[in-house]
Amino acid sequence: MLVEFKISNYRSFKNEQVFSMQTGKRLTKYQKSNTIIMGKEKLLKSSLLFGANANGKTNLLTALLMLKNLIIHPTTDEIQKLHTDSFGYNKRNTTFEITFIKNKNEYNYALEYNSKEIVKEVLTLNKKIVFSRNRQKVEHIPNQLVQLTANVRKNQLLLYFAQQNNEKYSKEAYSWFVEDLVFVNTDRIQNIKFKSLKNERFKKRFLHFLQAADFNINDVEVKERVENVPNPKFILKKINADDDDSGEIDELIPSTFYDIYCTHKSEEGSFSVYFNNESTGTKVFMFLALYILSNSKKTLLIDEFDRSYHLELAQALLVLINSATQTNQFVLTTHELSLMDCNLRQDQIWFAEKNRFGESELFSLFDFDDPALKRSDFNYKKRYLEGRYGATQIVNKKLLLEALEENE
């Protein structure tokens, strides 16, 4: 479970910004449903990030994804550059610091780097250092790795190196990034995810979930087909035709694909619809349902959570996400302001706002000092639209019309 995330010099986040899933002090509302206890920490089951277009909401999720990719996709040689995406493409270091809980252990991982090298890297377990480095100087390291530190390249993460060499706590921390931090990409729905519906017990739960949401679907069929596709190794061999490689490589290799069909009811009986021909809202909802039903104690990141389906359905999903029986954690971005008033705590409502220099800032409703802004007996959406929280879209309608008239 995610506890806290700090970012600086990444995309629109120039100065350090802190995003927290910790509960606000002395808040008691919805603590039995909207929160979850992990070890000594009481954490939020969900946070919703609101804000105008291009203010940095999505950048929070992509920063988490960037850190994950840096960790699980290592550089292969000293020449390869580390991927960066700094504010205004400046040459300064980017920093990430993340705190999370895995198997009741609380980890903190801090990384400072640029395209050429790791500048600082520290992993702590329950506030005790597992390893730390300052550029190529390794300051703390488990005994089993002492003789191997000279093999760590300047552009190689020590976390990946340590887990690769079977260091216990590095393996556990690494596994959190691989298994527990999940980006749900609704722009690229992967049919292979529906393979889990071959389990009849899970399929029954899935169909019940769809029917409860008033989708006219009473069955979902997953069909496997095998096709021969170009072999990437063969393509590379053709590109590098001058290489002395006498080994035979097949031009085509078999690959398995999954076709999804949804059965709908009608007055004349039932009919089947190919999944790709379903509405965008139906496809997105079904995809989200797979993640919600098949995961436990994961941190799921969803951009534009409310996209493509009715407000009432988004509200119902949010109630489910925050329910007492649901054990996953969600970080959601949304433009649907009505969700602010869907039984959320003050600490679950976050805003992203850009200042006049194009720098994104993150803050929660709980951060405001004025009690009148935090009272839940008067809806949050109305106060947001009045501009009392900031992070609103300021549109100059007059200038828009003038620009239109210039084409006449």
Contacts in CASP RR format, 6 or more apart in sequence:
PFRMAT RR
TARGET T0000
AUTHOR 0000-0000-0000
METHOD contacts of the structure
MODEL  1
MLVEFKISNYRSFKNEQVFSMQTGKRLTKYQKSNTIIMGKEKLLKSSLLF
GANANGKTNLLTALLMLKNLIIHPTTDEIQKLHTDSFGYNKRNTTFEITF
IKNKNEYNYALEYNSKEIVKEVLTLNKKIVFSRNRQKVEHIPNQLVQLTA
NVRKNQLLLYFAQQNNEKYSKEAYSWFVEDLVFVNTDRIQNIKFKSLKNE
RFKKRFLHFLQAADFNINDVEVKERVENVPNPKFILKKINADDDDSGEID
ELIPSTFYDIYCTHKSEEGSFSVYFNNESTGTKVFMFLALYILSNSKKTL
LIDEFDRSYHLELAQALLVLINSATQTNQFVLTTHELSLMDCNLRQDQIW
FAEKNRFGESELFSLFDFDDPALKRSDFNYKKRYLEGRYGATQIVNKKLL
LEALEENE
1 21 0 8 1.000
1 36 0 8 1.000
1 38 0 8 1.000
1 41 0 8 1.000
1 43 0 8 1.000
1 100 0 8 1.000
1 101 0 8 1.000
1 180 0 8 1.000
1 297 0 8 1.000
1 299 0 8 1.000
1 329 0 8 1.000
2 21 0 8 1.000
2 43 0 8 1.000
2 98 0 8 1.000
2 99 0 8 1.000
2 100 0 8 1.000
2 181 0 8 1.000
2 299 0 8 1.000
2 329 0 8 1.000
2 331 0 8 1.000
3 20 0 8 1.000
3 21 0 8 1.000
3 22 0 8 1.000
3 41 0 8 1.000
3 43 0 8 1.000
3 99 0 8 1.000
3 100 0 8 1.000
3 101 0 8 1.000
3 106 0 8 1.000
4 18 0 8 1.000
4 19 0 8 1.000
4 20 0 8 1.000
4 21 0 8 1.000
4 22 0 8 1.000
4 97 0 8 1.000
4 98 0 8 1.000
4 99 0 8 1.000
5 18 0 8 1.000
5 19 0 8 1.000
5 20 0 8 1.000
5 60 0 8 1.000
5 63 0 8 1.000
5 64 0 8 1.000
5 96 0 8 1.000
5 97 0 8 1.000
5 98 0 8 1.000
5 99 0 8 1.000
6 16 0 8 1.000
6 17 0 8 1.000
6 18 0 8 1.000
6 19 0 8 1.000
6 95 0 8 1.000
6 96 0 8 1.000
6 97 0 8 1.000
6 98 0 8 1.000
7 13 0 8 1.000
7 16 0 8 1.000
7 17 0 8 1.000
7 19 0 8 1.000
7 60 0 8 1.000
7 63 0 8 1.000
7 95 0 8 1.000
7 96 0 8 1.000
8 14 0 8 1.000
8 15 0 8 1.000
8 16 0 8 1.000
8 17 0 8 1.000
8 94 0 8 1.000
8 95 0 8 1.000
9 86 0 8 1.000
9 87 0 8 1.000
9 90 0 8 1.000
9 92 0 8 1.000
9 93 0 8 1.000
9 94 0 8 1.000
9 95 0 8 1.000
10 59 0 8 1.000
10 63 0 8 1.000
10 66 0 8 1.000
10 85 0 8 1.000
10 86 0 8 1.000
10 87 0 8 1.000
10 94 0 8 1.000
10 96 0 8 1.000
11 56 0 8 1.000
11 59 0 8 1.000
11 62 0 8 1.000
11 63 0 8 1.000
11 85 0 8 1.000
11 86 0 8 1.000
11 87 0 8 1.000
11 360 0 8 1.000
12 55 0 8 1.000
12 56 0 8 1.000
12 59 0 8 1.000
12 87 0 8 1.000
12 354 0 8 1.000
12 358 0 8 1.000
12 359 0 8 1.000
12 360 0 8 1.000
13 56 0 8 1.000
13 59 0 8 1.000
13 63 0 8 1.000
13 87 0 8 1.000
13 359 0 8 1.000
13 360 0 8 1.000
14 87 0 8 1.000
14 357 0 8 1.000
14 358 0 8 1.000
14 359 0 8 1.000
14 360 0 8 1.000
15 359 0 8 1.000
16 95 0 8 1.000
17 360 0 8 1.000
17 361 0 8 1.000
17 362 0 8 1.000
18 362 0 8 1.000
19 47 0 8 1.000
19 60 0 8 1.000
19 350 0 8 1.000
19 362 0 8 1.000
20 364 0 8 1.000
21 43 0 8 1.000
21 44 0 8 1.000
21 47 0 8 1.000
21 329 0 8 1.000
21 331 0 8 1.000
22 41 0 8 1.000
22 42 0 8 1.000
22 43 0 8 1.000
22 44 0 8 1.000
22 347 0 8 1.000
23 31 0 8 1.000
23 35 0 8 1.000
23 42 0 8 1.000
23 43 0 8 1.000
23 44 0 8 1.000
23 345 0 8 1.000
23 347 0 8 1.000
24 346 0 8 1.000
24 347 0 8 1.000
24 366 0 8 1.000
27 345 0 8 1.000
27 346 0 8 1.000
27 347 0 8 1.000
27 366 0 8 1.000
29 345 0 8 1.000
29 346 0 8 1.000
29 376 0 8 1.000
30 322 0 8 1.000
30 343 0 8 1.000
30 344 0 8 1.000
30 345 0 8 1.000
31 42 0 8 1.000
32 324 0 8 1.000
33 45 0 8 1.000
33 322 0 8 1.000
33 323 0 8 1.000
33 324 0 8 1.000
34 44 0 8 1.000
34 45 0 8 1.000
34 46 0 8 1.000
34 322 0 8 1.000
34 343 0 8 1.000
34 344 0 8 1.000
34 345 0 8 1.000
34 348 0 8 1.000
35 42 0 8 1.000
35 43 0 8 1.000
35 44 0 8 1.000
35 45 0 8 1.000
35 345 0 8 1.000
36 42 0 8 1.000
36 43 0 8 1.000
36 44 0 8 1.000
36 45 0 8 1.000
36 327 0 8 1.000
36 329 0 8 1.000
37 43 0 8 1.000
38 101 0 8 1.000
38 104 0 8 1.000
39 101 0 8 1.000
39 104 0 8 1.000
39 106 0 8 1.000
40 106 0 8 1.000
41 101 0 8 1.000
41 106 0 8 1.000
43 101 0 8 1.000
43 329 0 8 1.000
44 329 0 8 1.000
44 345 0 8 1.000
44 347 0 8 1.000
44 348 0 8 1.000
45 321 0 8 1.000
45 322 0 8 1.000
45 326 0 8 1.000
45 328 0 8 1.000
45 329 0 8 1.000
45 330 0 8 1.000
46 318 0 8 1.000
46 321 0 8 1.000
46 322 0 8 1.000
46 329 0 8 1.000
46 330 0 8 1.000
46 331 0 8 1.000
46 332 0 8 1.000
46 348 0 8 1.000
47 330 0 8 1.000
47 331 0 8 1.000
47 332 0 8 1.000
47 347 0 8 1.000
47 348 0 8 1.000
47 349 0 8 1.000
47 350 0 8 1.000
47 364 0 8 1.000
48 305 0 8 1.000
48 318 0 8 1.000
48 332 0 8 1.000
48 333 0 8 1.000
48 334 0 8 1.000
48 339 0 8 1.000
48 340 0 8 1.000
48 344 0 8 1.000
48 348 0 8 1.000
48 349 0 8 1.000
48 350 0 8 1.000
49 57 0 8 1.000
49 60 0 8 1.000
49 331 0 8 1.000
49 332 0 8 1.000
49 333 0 8 1.000
49 334 0 8 1.000
49 350 0 8 1.000
49 351 0 8 1.000
49 352 0 8 1.000
49 362 0 8 1.000
50 57 0 8 1.000
50 333 0 8 1.000
50 334 0 8 1.000
50 335 0 8 1.000
50 337 0 8 1.000
50 340 0 8 1.000
50 349 0 8 1.000
50 350 0 8 1.000
50 351 0 8 1.000
50 352 0 8 1.000
50 384 0 8 1.000
50 391 0 8 1.000
51 57 0 8 1.000
51 335 0 8 1.000
51 351 0 8 1.000
51 352 0 8 1.000
51 353 0 8 1.000
51 391 0 8 1.000
51 392 0 8 1.000
51 393 0 8 1.000
52 353 0 8 1.000
52 391 0 8 1.000
52 392 0 8 1.000
52 393 0 8 1.000
52 394 0 8 1.000
53 335 0 8 1.000
53 393 0 8 1.000
54 354 0 8 1.000
55 352 0 8 1.000
55 353 0 8 1.000
55 354 0 8 1.000
55 360 0 8 1.000
55 391 0 8 1.000
56 352 0 8 1.000
56 354 0 8 1.000
56 360 0 8 1.000
57 303 0 8 1.000
57 333 0 8 1.000
57 352 0 8 1.000
58 303 0 8 1.000
58 333 0 8 1.000
59 352 0 8 1.000
59 360 0 8 1.000
60 331 0 8 1.000
60 333 0 8 1.000
60 352 0 8 1.000
60 362 0 8 1.000
61 183 0 8 1.000
61 301 0 8 1.000
61 303 0 8 1.000
61 331 0 8 1.000
61 333 0 8 1.000
63 96 0 8 1.000
64 98 0 8 1.000
64 181 0 8 1.000
64 183 0 8 1.000
64 301 0 8 1.000
64 331 0 8 1.000
65 183 0 8 1.000
65 301 0 8 1.000
66 83 0 8 1.000
66 85 0 8 1.000
66 96 0 8 1.000
67 96 0 8 1.000
67 98 0 8 1.000
67 111 0 8 1.000
67 177 0 8 1.000
68 177 0 8 1.000
68 181 0 8 1.000
68 183 0 8 1.000
69 83 0 8 1.000
70 82 0 8 1.000
70 83 0 8 1.000
70 111 0 8 1.000
70 113 0 8 1.000
70 157 0 8 1.000
71 157 0 8 1.000
71 159 0 8 1.000
71 160 0 8 1.000
71 174 0 8 1.000
71 177 0 8 1.000
72 160 0 8 1.000
72 174 0 8 1.000
72 177 0 8 1.000
72 178 0 8 1.000
74 156 0 8 1.000
74 157 0 8 1.000
74 160 0 8 1.000
75 81 0 8 1.000
75 82 0 8 1.000
75 153 0 8 1.000
75 155 0 8 1.000
75 156 0 8 1.000
77 153 0 8 1.000
78 153 0 8 1.000
78 154 0 8 1.000
78 155 0 8 1.000
80 155 0 8 1.000
81 115 0 8 1.000
81 116 0 8 1.000
81 155 0 8 1.000
82 113 0 8 1.000
82 114 0 8 1.000
82 115 0 8 1.000
82 116 0 8 1.000
82 117 0 8 1.000
82 118 0 8 1.000
82 155 0 8 1.000
83 115 0 8 1.000
84 94 0 8 1.000
84 113 0 8 1.000
84 114 0 8 1.000
84 115 0 8 1.000
85 94 0 8 1.000
86 92 0 8 1.000
86 94 0 8 1.000
87 359 0 8 1.000
91 114 0 8 1.000
92 114 0 8 1.000
93 112 0 8 1.000
93 113 0 8 1.000
93 114 0 8 1.000
93 119 0 8 1.000
94 112 0 8 1.000
94 113 0 8 1.000
94 114 0 8 1.000
95 110 0 8 1.000
95 111 0 8 1.000
95 112 0 8 1.000
96 110 0 8 1.000
96 111 0 8 1.000
97 108 0 8 1.000
97 109 0 8 1.000
97 110 0 8 1.000
97 111 0 8 1.000
98 108 0 8 1.000
98 109 0 8 1.000
98 110 0 8 1.000
99 106 0 8 1.000
99 107 0 8 1.000
99 108 0 8 1.000
100 106 0 8 1.000
100 107 0 8 1.000
100 176 0 8 1.000
100 180 0 8 1.000
100 181 0 8 1.000
100 299 0 8 1.000
101 107 0 8 1.000
102 172 0 8 1.000
102 173 0 8 1.000
102 175 0 8 1.000
102 176 0 8 1.000
102 180 0 8 1.000
103 172 0 8 1.000
105 125 0 8 1.000
105 126 0 8 1.000
105 169 0 8 1.000
105 172 0 8 1.000
106 125 0 8 1.000
106 126 0 8 1.000
106 127 0 8 1.000
107 123 0 8 1.000
107 124 0 8 1.000
107 125 0 8 1.000
107 169 0 8 1.000
107 172 0 8 1.000
107 173 0 8 1.000
107 176 0 8 1.000
108 122 0 8 1.000
108 123 0 8 1.000
108 124 0 8 1.000
108 127 0 8 1.000
109 122 0 8 1.000
109 123 0 8 1.000
109 124 0 8 1.000
109 159 0 8 1.000
109 173 0 8 1.000
110 120 0 8 1.000
110 121 0 8 1.000
110 122 0 8 1.000
111 118 0 8 1.000
111 120 0 8 1.000
111 121 0 8 1.000
111 157 0 8 1.000
112 118 0 8 1.000
112 119 0 8 1.000
112 120 0 8 1.000
112 121 0 8 1.000
113 119 0 8 1.000
113 121 0 8 1.000
116 154 0 8 1.000
116 155 0 8 1.000
117 135 0 8 1.000
117 154 0 8 1.000
117 155 0 8 1.000
118 133 0 8 1.000
118 135 0 8 1.000
118 154 0 8 1.000
118 155 0 8 1.000
118 156 0 8 1.000
118 157 0 8 1.000
118 158 0 8 1.000
119 134 0 8 1.000
119 135 0 8 1.000
120 132 0 8 1.000
120 133 0 8 1.000
120 134 0 8 1.000
120 135 0 8 1.000
121 131 0 8 1.000
121 132 0 8 1.000
121 133 0 8 1.000
121 157 0 8 1.000
121 158 0 8 1.000
121 159 0 8 1.000
122 129 0 8 1.000
122 131 0 8 1.000
122 132 0 8 1.000
122 133 0 8 1.000
123 129 0 8 1.000
123 130 0 8 1.000
123 131 0 8 1.000
123 132 0 8 1.000
123 158 0 8 1.000
123 159 0 8 1.000
123 162 0 8 1.000
123 169 0 8 1.000
123 170 0 8 1.000
123 173 0 8 1.000
124 130 0 8 1.000
125 169 0 8 1.000
125 173 0 8 1.000
129 140 0 8 1.000
130 140 0 8 1.000
130 142 0 8 1.000
130 162 0 8 1.000
130 167 0 8 1.000
130 169 0 8 1.000
130 170 0 8 1.000
130 173 0 8 1.000
131 138 0 8 1.000
131 140 0 8 1.000
131 141 0 8 1.000
131 142 0 8 1.000
131 145 0 8 1.000
131 158 0 8 1.000
131 162 0 8 1.000
131 170 0 8 1.000
132 138 0 8 1.000
132 139 0 8 1.000
132 140 0 8 1.000
133 139 0 8 1.000
133 152 0 8 1.000
133 158 0 8 1.000
135 154 0 8 1.000
136 152 0 8 1.000
136 154 0 8 1.000
138 149 0 8 1.000
138 152 0 8 1.000
138 158 0 8 1.000
141 149 0 8 1.000
142 162 0 8 1.000
142 167 0 8 1.000
142 169 0 8 1.000
142 170 0 8 1.000
144 165 0 8 1.000
144 166 0 8 1.000
144 167 0 8 1.000
145 161 0 8 1.000
145 162 0 8 1.000
145 165 0 8 1.000
145 167 0 8 1.000
148 161 0 8 1.000
148 165 0 8 1.000
151 161 0 8 1.000
152 158 0 8 1.000
152 161 0 8 1.000
159 170 0 8 1.000
159 173 0 8 1.000
159 174 0 8 1.000
160 174 0 8 1.000
162 170 0 8 1.000
162 171 0 8 1.000
163 170 0 8 1.000
163 171 0 8 1.000
163 173 0 8 1.000
163 174 0 8 1.000
179 298 0 8 1.000
180 297 0 8 1.000
180 298 0 8 1.000
180 299 0 8 1.000
181 298 0 8 1.000
181 299 0 8 1.000
181 301 0 8 1.000
182 291 0 8 1.000
182 295 0 8 1.000
182 298 0 8 1.000
182 299 0 8 1.000
182 300 0 8 1.000
182 301 0 8 1.000
183 301 0 8 1.000
184 287 0 8 1.000
184 288 0 8 1.000
184 291 0 8 1.000
184 300 0 8 1.000
184 301 0 8 1.000
184 302 0 8 1.000
186 284 0 8 1.000
186 287 0 8 1.000
186 288 0 8 1.000
186 302 0 8 1.000
186 303 0 8 1.000
186 304 0 8 1.000
186 307 0 8 1.000
189 283 0 8 1.000
189 284 0 8 1.000
189 287 0 8 1.000
191 257 0 8 1.000
191 258 0 8 1.000
191 259 0 8 1.000
191 260 0 8 1.000
191 275 0 8 1.000
192 258 0 8 1.000
193 287 0 8 1.000
193 290 0 8 1.000
194 220 0 8 1.000
194 222 0 8 1.000
194 258 0 8 1.000
194 260 0 8 1.000
194 275 0 8 1.000
194 290 0 8 1.000
195 222 0 8 1.000
195 258 0 8 1.000
196 202 0 8 1.000
196 290 0 8 1.000
196 294 0 8 1.000
197 203 0 8 1.000
197 206 0 8 1.000
197 220 0 8 1.000
197 222 0 8 1.000
198 222 0 8 1.000
202 293 0 8 1.000
202 294 0 8 1.000
203 220 0 8 1.000
205 293 0 8 1.000
206 220 0 8 1.000
206 289 0 8 1.000
206 290 0 8 1.000
206 293 0 8 1.000
207 217 0 8 1.000
207 218 0 8 1.000
207 219 0 8 1.000
207 220 0 8 1.000
209 289 0 8 1.000
209 292 0 8 1.000
209 293 0 8 1.000
210 217 0 8 1.000
210 220 0 8 1.000
210 285 0 8 1.000
210 286 0 8 1.000
210 289 0 8 1.000
211 217 0 8 1.000
211 218 0 8 1.000
213 285 0 8 1.000
213 313 0 8 1.000
213 316 0 8 1.000
215 282 0 8 1.000
215 285 0 8 1.000
216 264 0 8 1.000
216 265 0 8 1.000
217 262 0 8 1.000
217 263 0 8 1.000
217 264 0 8 1.000
217 282 0 8 1.000
218 263 0 8 1.000
218 264 0 8 1.000
218 265 0 8 1.000
218 270 0 8 1.000
219 262 0 8 1.000
219 263 0 8 1.000
219 270 0 8 1.000
220 260 0 8 1.000
220 261 0 8 1.000
220 262 0 8 1.000
220 263 0 8 1.000
220 286 0 8 1.000
221 260 0 8 1.000
221 261 0 8 1.000
221 262 0 8 1.000
221 263 0 8 1.000
221 272 0 8 1.000
222 258 0 8 1.000
222 259 0 8 1.000
222 260 0 8 1.000
223 258 0 8 1.000
223 259 0 8 1.000
223 260 0 8 1.000
223 261 0 8 1.000
224 256 0 8 1.000
224 257 0 8 1.000
224 258 0 8 1.000
224 259 0 8 1.000
225 256 0 8 1.000
225 257 0 8 1.000
225 258 0 8 1.000
225 259 0 8 1.000
226 254 0 8 1.000
226 255 0 8 1.000
226 256 0 8 1.000
226 257 0 8 1.000
227 254 0 8 1.000
227 255 0 8 1.000
227 257 0 8 1.000
228 252 0 8 1.000
228 253 0 8 1.000
228 254 0 8 1.000
228 255 0 8 1.000
229 252 0 8 1.000
229 253 0 8 1.000
229 254 0 8 1.000
229 255 0 8 1.000
230 251 0 8 1.000
230 252 0 8 1.000
231 249 0 8 1.000
231 250 0 8 1.000
231 251 0 8 1.000
231 252 0 8 1.000
231 253 0 8 1.000
233 249 0 8 1.000
234 249 0 8 1.000
234 250 0 8 1.000
234 251 0 8 1.000
234 252 0 8 1.000
237 243 0 8 1.000
237 245 0 8 1.000
237 249 0 8 1.000
259 274 0 8 1.000
259 275 0 8 1.000
260 274 0 8 1.000
260 275 0 8 1.000
261 272 0 8 1.000
261 273 0 8 1.000
261 274 0 8 1.000
261 275 0 8 1.000
262 272 0 8 1.000
262 273 0 8 1.000
262 275 0 8 1.000
262 278 0 8 1.000
262 282 0 8 1.000
263 270 0 8 1.000
263 271 0 8 1.000
263 272 0 8 1.000
263 273 0 8 1.000
264 270 0 8 1.000
264 271 0 8 1.000
264 272 0 8 1.000
264 273 0 8 1.000
275 283 0 8 1.000
275 286 0 8 1.000
276 283 0 8 1.000
278 286 0 8 1.000
279 308 0 8 1.000
280 307 0 8 1.000
280 308 0 8 1.000
281 307 0 8 1.000
281 308 0 8 1.000
281 309 0 8 1.000
284 307 0 8 1.000
284 308 0 8 1.000
284 309 0 8 1.000
285 309 0 8 1.000
285 313 0 8 1.000
288 302 0 8 1.000
288 317 0 8 1.000
291 300 0 8 1.000
292 317 0 8 1.000
292 320 0 8 1.000
292 321 0 8 1.000
292 326 0 8 1.000
292 328 0 8 1.000
295 328 0 8 1.000
296 327 0 8 1.000
296 328 0 8 1.000
297 327 0 8 1.000
297 328 0 8 1.000
297 329 0 8 1.000
298 328 0 8 1.000
298 329 0 8 1.000
299 328 0 8 1.000
299 329 0 8 1.000
299 330 0 8 1.000
299 331 0 8 1.000
300 328 0 8 1.000
300 329 0 8 1.000
300 330 0 8 1.000
300 331 0 8 1.000
301 330 0 8 1.000
301 331 0 8 1.000
302 330 0 8 1.000
302 331 0 8 1.000
302 332 0 8 1.000
302 333 0 8 1.000
303 333 0 8 1.000
304 333 0 8 1.000
304 334 0 8 1.000
304 335 0 8 1.000
305 314 0 8 1.000
305 317 0 8 1.000
305 332 0 8 1.000
305 333 0 8 1.000
305 334 0 8 1.000
305 336 0 8 1.000
306 314 0 8 1.000
306 334 0 8 1.000
306 335 0 8 1.000
306 336 0 8 1.000
306 339 0 8 1.000
311 336 0 8 1.000
311 338 0 8 1.000
314 334 0 8 1.000
314 336 0 8 1.000
314 339 0 8 1.000
315 338 0 8 1.000
315 339 0 8 1.000
315 342 0 8 1.000
318 339 0 8 1.000
318 342 0 8 1.000
318 343 0 8 1.000
318 344 0 8 1.000
319 342 0 8 1.000
319 343 0 8 1.000
320 326 0 8 1.000
321 328 0 8 1.000
321 330 0 8 1.000
322 343 0 8 1.000
322 344 0 8 1.000
337 381 0 8 1.000
337 384 0 8 1.000
337 385 0 8 1.000
338 381 0 8 1.000
340 349 0 8 1.000
340 379 0 8 1.000
340 380 0 8 1.000
340 381 0 8 1.000
340 384 0 8 1.000
341 379 0 8 1.000
341 380 0 8 1.000
341 381 0 8 1.000
344 380 0 8 1.000
345 366 0 8 1.000
346 364 0 8 1.000
346 365 0 8 1.000
346 366 0 8 1.000
346 374 0 8 1.000
346 376 0 8 1.000
347 364 0 8 1.000
347 365 0 8 1.000
347 366 0 8 1.000
348 364 0 8 1.000
349 364 0 8 1.000
349 365 0 8 1.000
349 366 0 8 1.000
349 380 0 8 1.000
350 362 0 8 1.000
350 363 0 8 1.000
350 364 0 8 1.000
350 365 0 8 1.000
351 362 0 8 1.000
351 363 0 8 1.000
351 364 0 8 1.000
351 365 0 8 1.000
351 389 0 8 1.000
351 390 0 8 1.000
351 391 0 8 1.000
352 360 0 8 1.000
352 361 0 8 1.000
352 362 0 8 1.000
352 391 0 8 1.000
353 360 0 8 1.000
353 361 0 8 1.000
353 363 0 8 1.000
353 390 0 8 1.000
353 391 0 8 1.000
354 360 0 8 1.000
354 361 0 8 1.000
355 361 0 8 1.000
365 373 0 8 1.000
365 374 0 8 1.000
365 380 0 8 1.000
365 389 0 8 1.000
366 374 0 8 1.000
368 374 0 8 1.000
368 389 0 8 1.000
373 383 0 8 1.000
373 388 0 8 1.000
373 389 0 8 1.000
380 389 0 8 1.000
383 389 0 8 1.000
384 390 0 8 1.000
384 391 0 8 1.000
384 392 0 8 1.000
385 392 0 8 1.000
END
